[in-house]
Amino acid sequence: MSTDNDLPRRFPAQLYRVGEEPDPRFSFANERTFLAWIRTSLAMLAGGVALEALPLEINSILRITVSTGLVALGILSSVYAWWAWYRAERAMRLEHPLPGSFGVAPLTIGLALTGSAIAVALWVS
């Protein structure tokens, strides 16, 4: 007979206590999606830092605003990556339909706005 003490410790424990183990291929696909979101987050963080660090001839208030926006998007998308991974893993373990992705639209809008602001600022200067 197996007890909780016999099981390997996994994080987050509350997730792995529910439902059945899904097919590993699905869990690995979910993890790859998580890592793709993390790569996107890192790119936005790096873009925000680079925009502030490079000596571009852009209005300083606009540069700081856009840089801060990119860093904020990077932080928010990394938090969303974790939340989306957790929700999908839980749904698979409980054999529920996979949840929808609500993070794509805000990310797209945020990047479109920051990219447009940078383009306009470079064009005007």
C-alpha positions in Angstrom: 0.0 0.0 0.0 1.3 3.4 -1.0 1.2 6.4 1.4 1.7 10.1 0.7 5.2 9.7 2.3 6.1 7.2 -0.5 5.3 9.6 -3.3 8.1 11.9 -4.6 7.6 15.5 -3.6 6.4 17.7 -6.4 5.6 21.4 -6.6 2.9 22.6 -6.3 1.8 19.8 -4.0 -1.9 20.8 -4.0 -1.9 20.3 -7.8 -0.4 16.9 -7.8 -2.8 15.6 -5.0 -5.8 15.9 -7.3 -7.0 13.6 -10.1 -5.0 11.2 -12.2 -1.6 11.5 -13.9 -2.2 12.7 -17.4 -0.4 11.3 -20.4 3.2 12.6 -20.0 3.1 13.9 -23.6 0.4 16.4 -22.6 2.2 17.5 -19.5 5.4 18.0 -21.5 3.4 20.0 -24.1 2.0 22.2 -21.3 5.5 22.7 -20.0 6.8 23.8 -23.4 4.0 26.3 -23.6 4.9 27.6 -20.2 8.5 28.0 -21.3 7.5 29.8 -24.5 5.6 32.3 -22.4 8.7 32.7 -20.1 10.9 33.3 -23.2 8.4 36.0 -24.3 8.6 37.5 -20.8 12.3 37.6 -20.9 12.4 39.3 -24.3 10.0 42.0 -23.1 12.1 42.6 -19.9 15.3 42.7 -22.0 13.6 45.1 -24.5 12.4 47.4 -21.7 15.9 47.5 -20.1 17.6 48.0 -23.5 15.3 50.8 -24.5 16.2 52.7 -21.3 19.9 51.8 -21.5 20.6 52.7 -25.2 21.3 56.3 -26.1 18.3 56.8 -28.4 17.1 60.3 -29.3 13.6 59.8 -28.0 11.6 62.0 -25.6 12.8 60.8 -22.2 9.3 60.7 -20.7 8.1 58.5 -23.6 11.2 56.3 -23.4 10.7 55.7 -19.7 6.9 55.1 -20.1 7.4 52.6 -22.9 10.3 50.9 -21.1 8.3 50.6 -17.9 5.4 49.3 -20.0 7.6 46.6 -21.5 9.0 45.6 -18.1 5.4 45.5 -16.7 4.3 43.3 -19.6 7.2 41.0 -19.0 6.4 40.6 -15.4 2.7 40.1 -16.0 3.2 37.6 -18.8 5.6 35.5 -16.5 2.9 35.4 -13.8 0.3 34.5 -16.5 2.6 31.7 -17.7 2.5 30.1 -14.3 -1.2 30.5 -13.9 -2.0 29.1 -17.4 0.3 26.2 -16.8 -1.3 25.4 -13.5 -4.9 25.7 -14.9 -4.1 23.4 -17.9 -2.3 20.8 -15.7 -5.2 20.8 -13.2 -7.8 20.4 -16.0 -5.8 17.5 -17.5 -5.5 15.8 -14.1 -9.2 16.1 -13.5 -10.1 15.2 -17.1 -11.9 18.5 -17.6 -11.8 20.6 -20.8 -8.7 22.7 -21.2 -9.3 26.3 -20.1 -9.2 29.1 -22.6 -6.3 31.5 -23.0 -7.1 35.0 -21.8 -3.5 36.3 -21.7 -3.0 36.6 -25.5 -5.2 39.6 -26.2 -3.8 41.9 -23.4 -0.2 40.9 -24.5 -1.0 41.6 -28.1 -2.6 45.0 -27.3 0.2 46.0 -25.0 3.0 45.1 -27.5 1.1 46.8 -30.3 0.8 50.0 -28.2 4.4 50.0 -27.0 5.7 49.2 -30.5 3.6 51.9 -32.1 4.8 54.4 -29.5 8.4 53.6 -30.2 7.9 53.8 -34.0 6.2 57.2 -33.7 8.9 58.5 -31.4 11.7 57.3 -33.7 9.9 58.8 -36.7 9.3 62.2 -35.1 12.8 62.6 -33.7 
